[in-house]
Amino acid sequence: MAEISLQEAIQQFLQKSRLKSGIQALRIEDVWEEVMGKTIAKYTDKIQLIGSTLHISSSVAPLKNELLYQKEKIIERINEALGEKTVKEVVVK
């Protein structure tokens, strides 16, 4: 029997279970400030992952506009921080 680490075993379990999307949604909230910076995180009201779409809410119009222009960069940065291609689309509200 091959030996694997606990981390590898958990990753294999998550790949095969339905829990993966919920865990990824929680991780995105954790990495948002790290990826986008404190200022943007401060003025972001809500960030939510539904399926492969990242929903970002902000009441600050200039920030919304900037986020709209940065959609591709946001997808790239979030996926890099998570280590896999979780986010495929960004919706700014």
C-alpha positions, 0 to 999 in steps of 0.5 A: 500500500502506498503511503501519502501525506495527510495533506495529499489525502485531504486534497484527493478527498476534496477533489472527489467530494462536493465540499470543494466549492464551499471550501474554495468560497471560504478561501477566496474571502481569506485571500481577497485582502492579500491579493487585492490589497487592504484599501480595495478589501476595505471598500469591498462590501461582499465577495462571494463565489457561486459556481465558478463566478466571483461576485464582488459588491461595493458601494464605491462607484470608482472602485466598481469601475476599476474592478470592471477594468481589472476582471482578467487580472482579478481572475488570474490573481485569485486563481494563482492564490488558490493554486487552481483555476477556480474562478472563470468569471467576475461580476461586479455589483 
